[in-house]
Amino acid sequence: MNPSPLASRLGAEFLGTFVLVFGGCGAAVFAASVVTDQDINMGIGFLGVALAFGLTVLVMAYAVGHISGGHFNPAVTLGALLAGRIDRGSVLPYWVAQLVGATVAGALLLLIATGKEGFDPVASGFASNGFGERSPDGYSLAAALLIEVVLTAVFLFVILGATDSRAPAGFAPIAIGLALTLIHLVSIPVTNTSVNPARSLGVAWFAGPEALGQVWLFIVAPLIGAAIAGLSYKYLFPNTEDGVLECRRPNRTTPAPTPRGGRRRRPPFPRRRGACAGIGSPARQLRPGGGAAAGASPGGAATSGRSRGPRGSTRRGR
């Protein structure tokens, strides 16, 4: 469970989604094609737009991912729920924060873009997603649906895998940002790349009725892809290292043998109450690699802080 307050997590989701839409869609609106007076295109093209989306996710995942989980995408939130990574009560608030952040970013982009004489968000497409005549290269509805489902599922597999407890720590934002860059390189010509309902709605509001008439696909398809990945990940790649040791209690029917010196050995299990209570108890958690967690021996017994002598006696400070 994320320890940050819900208000902080929603603020992080709002900010992360805002930066994603403002940075990625802003690159598409302002910088994809910049033609000089000499008819030289100085724009960043598809590659630059793809990098812009990937970099926004990478930097914001490092910036606020530790607060909210760094979803910035309703499809990611759904996949995280189905994979058991987030509680149900957070889903709807996350979606609202993401949609509001994306819409505020779209409105600011429109305000800036209209500062150029002759700019028309409907005629330009305003970085919105589409199929058929609104596809950048004329791809059909079926092609758009298929690629959005497949690429969203791939994106969720990368996210769930990179944030798995078995994955190297600290590198998840890099893998996720590069995955989103790759996804855009593949699918910009097909749909202008969504894999994110908030990203699609954030600019569709301002791109005219045709964009709003097609945005349903870019809500449904990413959610389907996320559900496929979220439901299947834990079965395809079960994390046995997160298993829980059975709660073992000392067997008091047989007294412990008395070593030389007349001192009776302490029982190998703690006497304090609650030593086996709760899944989060240190004596019940397994470390990655199969060992017991801090405070527990591999056999499940808590360490006492005293060293044992070679014949079972307890060494005490004198």
N, C-alpha and C positions, 0 to 999 in steps of 0.2 A: 504494500500500500504506500502511495506517495505521501510523505509527511507534510508537504507544503499545503497551506490552506487552499480551499477551493477557489477563493477569489484570486489568489496569486497564480494558480494554474490557469484560470480562465484569462487572466491578463497576459500570461505567457503565450497561450494559444492565439489570442487576438493579435498580439504583436508579431508572432512568428508567421501567421497567415497573411497579415498585412504586408510584411516585408517580402514574402514569397510572391504575392500578386503584384505589388508595386515594382519589385525588382525584375521579376520574370516577364510579366506582361508589359511593364514599362520598357524593357529592352526591345520587345517585339514592336511596340507602337512607335518609339522614338528612334531606335538605332538599327533596326533590321535592314532598312534601306535608306541611305542618305546619299542623294545624288547631287554632285557639285554642278556648278555652272558649266564645267567642261564635260558634262555627262559621264563623270567618273563616280561609280558607286563606292562610297566610303563606309557603307554600313557593315554591320557585324554578321549579317546573314543567319542561316539556320544554325551554324555552329556556335555563333556568339549567343544566340537566344537560348540554345540548349545549355551552354555553360552558365548563363545568367540564372536559369532556374535551379541548376544543380548547386551553384555557389550560394544562393539564398538559403536553401535548405541546410547546407553544410554549416554556414556561419551561424544561423539561428538555432540549429540543433546544439552547437557548442554554447551559444549564448544563454538560452533558456530551456534547453532540453532537460536539464537536471531538475527543473521546477515542475514542468507539466508532462514530460515524456517526449515533447517535441513532435506532436502529430501534425499539426498545421493542415489537416486534411480529414474530412469526415470519413473517407474510406479507410484511412489508417486507424482511426478511432474504432470503427466497426471491426476491422480485422484484429485489433488488440483486444477488444471485448471477447470475440469468439475464441481467441487463443488463450484467454484467461489472464491477460496482462493488465486489465483495467476493470473497475467495478461498474455495474450497470448504471448506478446513480450519476456517474460522471459523463455518460455518453451524450445525453441531450444538452446539458450545459456546454460541453466541448463543441458540439455542432453549432450551437448558437454563436459562441465566441468566434469560431472559425468563419462562419458566414458573415458576421458583422465586420470582422477584420478585412475579409476579401472585398466586401461592398464598399467600405470606406476607402480602401486602396483604389478600387475602380473609379470611384467618384473623384478622387484627387487626380488620378491619371487623366480623366476627362477634362477637369478644370485646367490642367497644364496644357493638354493637347489643343484645346480650343484657343490657346494663346497664339497659335499659328494661323494666319489668315487662310481660309479655305478648307480647314480641316473638317471632315465629316466622319463621325464615328460609325455611321451606318455603312457608308460607301467603303470605308477603309477596313471594315470588319472589326476594328478595335480589339485585336488579339483574341477574338472569340473563337469557339470551337464549332465545327460543322461537318456535314457530309453532303454528298451530291454536289450541287452547284456551290455550296459554301465550303467544300473541302478544298484545301490549297491545290491539290492536284486531281480533283474530280472523283474521289473514291466514294463508293456506294454506302448506303446505310449499313448493310450487312458487314462490309469490310470494316467500317468504323466501329461497329459494335464488337466485332471479334478482336480487333487489335486493342481496344480499350480494356476489355475483360482480361485478355492475356497479359498485357503489360502491367495492369494494376496488380494482378496476382503475382507476377514476378517481383514487382516493387515491394509488396508485402512480405514475400519470402525473404528478400534481402533485409528488410527492416527487422523482422522477427529473428532471423538468423544472426544479424549483426548485434542485436541487443540481447541475445541468449546469454545466460550466465556462463556458458562454456566458451563463448567467443572471447578473443583478446579484448581487454578493457581499454577504452579510450579511443577506439578507431571507428565506432559505429557511424558517427556523422560523416566521415570520409566515404565509407562504403555507400551510405544512403545517398549522399550528394552526387557521387559518381554514377550510381544507378539511375538517378533521375536524369542526369545528363545523357546517358546512353538511351534511355527511354525517349527523350525528346529527339535525339538524332534519328531514331528509327521512325517515329510517328508524326513528326511535324508535317510532312507532306500529306499525310492521310487525314488527320483530324485537327491539326494545329496542337495536338497533345493536350489531353486533360489529365486523366488518372486522378482527378481531384475535383469533386463536385463544387467545392467552395471557389476554387480558381475559375471554374467555368461560369458560375453564377455571378461572381464578382464583376465581370466585364459584360456579361450578356445583358444585364439590366440596361446598359447604355448603348448596345449595338443594334437596336431595332427589333421589330416583331419577328423577323425571320430567325434571328439568333435565339430569341426566347422560345420560338416554336421548335427548335432542335435541341435545346439544352437538356431536355428530359433524358436523352441518350447518355449524356455526359454526367448524369446523376445516377442512372440505373446501372450502366456498365461498370463504372469503378466500384460500386457497392457489391455487385456480383463477384467481380474479381477478388475484392478484399475478403468476401465471405468464403470463397473457395480456399484462399491461402490460410485464412485464420482458422478455419475448421480442420484443415488437413495437416497443418504444420505439426501440431502436437502429436499426431498419430504417425506421421512420416519420420519425425525426428524427436522421439520422446526423450526427455531429459531425466534420466534415471539418477543423475547426481543430485537432483533436488528432492530425492526421496526422503522419507522420515523413518528414523530408527524406531523400532517398537519400544514402548515404555517398559523398561525392565526394572523390577524391584528386587531387593535383596532377599535371598532365601534364608529366613531366620530359624528354620527348623533344625539345622545342623550347626552347632556352635563352631566358631572359628578355632583352629588349633592354637594352643598356647606355646609360643616359642620359648627358647632358653631365656632365662632372666625373669620369668614369671609374668611378663607383660602380655596381655591378650591383644592380638592384632585387631585393628579397626576393621569393620566390615568393608568389603570392596565397593560398596555403594553408599551414596550420601544419606545421612539420617534426616537432613532437613526436609521439611514438608514442601511439596511443590516441585521437587527436583525433576519430576517427569511431567509436569503440567504444561500443556501448551505446545503447539507445533514449533513455535519460535524459541522454545527453550534451548540454550546452548547444548544441553546434553542430548538433544534429539536431532540436531541438524547435521547433515553430512557435508563435509567439505568437498569441493571439486577434486576428483582423484580418488574418492572413496573413503578418505579418512574421516574421523569424527571431527566435529567443530571444536573451536577453542573451548576449553573447560571440560572436555570429555575425552576419555581414552578411546582407542579403536574398539574396545569391547563395550563401550557405552557407559563406563564408570567415570564419575567426575574426579578430577585430580584434587588432591588436598593441599598441595603446596609444600609437603614434607617429602624428603627422599627416603627411599626404602633401603635398608641394609641388605647384605647378601643373604642373610638367613631370615628375612621377613621382619626383622626388628625395625623399629622406627627411630631414626636419628633425630634427636631434639637438641636445640641449642642450649648450652649449659652456661 
